[in-house]
Amino acid sequence: QHAEATFERHYTVDELAALWSMSDDFVRRLFLHEPGVVVFRHPRPGRRVYRTLRIPESVVQRVHLRLQRLA
């Protein structure tokens, strides 16, 4: 399954925020520690760490299903 995830569609935080009509901050917090999400860390001395997330479609579907169950 790992190899499949490599080549599946990956979303940015901004794309999902627009698709789901949510804030980018909420989407980032929702996916930051989700298994399967690719996180690029950009350390900046003396400042906060900047993170870029790429979220595989399978992870998007899993989280969406989980959120539907909570509704």
C-alpha positions in Angstrom: 0.0 0.0 0.0 2.9 2.4 0.7 4.0 2.3 -3.0 0.4 3.1 -4.1 0.3 6.1 -1.7 3.5 7.5 -3.4 1.7 7.9 -6.7 -1.8 8.9 -5.6 -3.1 12.4 -5.8 -1.7 14.6 -2.9 -3.5 17.7 -1.8 -2.2 20.9 -0.3 -3.7 22.5 2.8 -5.1 25.3 0.7 -6.8 23.0 -1.8 -8.5 21.1 1.0 -9.5 24.2 2.8 -11.2 25.5 -0.4 -12.8 22.1 -1.1 -14.2 21.7 2.4 -14.9 25.4 3.0 -12.8 25.4 6.1 -9.9 27.6 7.3 -6.4 26.5 6.3 -5.4 26.6 10.0 -8.2 24.1 10.9 -7.2 21.8 8.0 -3.5 22.0 8.9 -4.3 21.0 12.5 -6.6 18.3 11.4 -4.0 16.6 9.2 -0.6 17.5 10.8 -0.3 14.3 12.9 -2.4 12.1 10.7 -0.6 8.9 9.5 0.4 9.0 5.9 0.6 12.8 5.6 4.0 14.0 4.1 5.4 16.9 6.2 8.3 19.0 5.0 9.8 20.9 7.9 11.7 24.2 7.2 13.6 25.2 10.3 14.4 28.9 10.6 16.8 29.8 13.4 15.1 31.8 16.1 11.7 31.5 14.6 8.9 28.9 14.4 9.3 25.8 12.2 7.5 26.2 8.9 5.7 23.1 7.8 4.5 22.2 4.3 1.9 19.3 4.2 1.0 17.1 1.3 -2.0 15.0 2.0 -2.6 11.7 0.0 -6.1 11.2 -1.3 -6.5 8.0 0.7 -5.8 10.0 3.9 -8.3 12.7 2.9 -11.0 10.0 2.4 -10.2 8.3 5.7 -10.4 11.6 7.7 -13.6 12.7 5.8 -15.3 9.4 6.7 -14.2 9.8 10.3 -15.6 13.3 10.4 -18.9 12.1 8.8 -19.3 9.6 11.6 -18.8 12.3 14.2 -21.5 14.5 12.7 
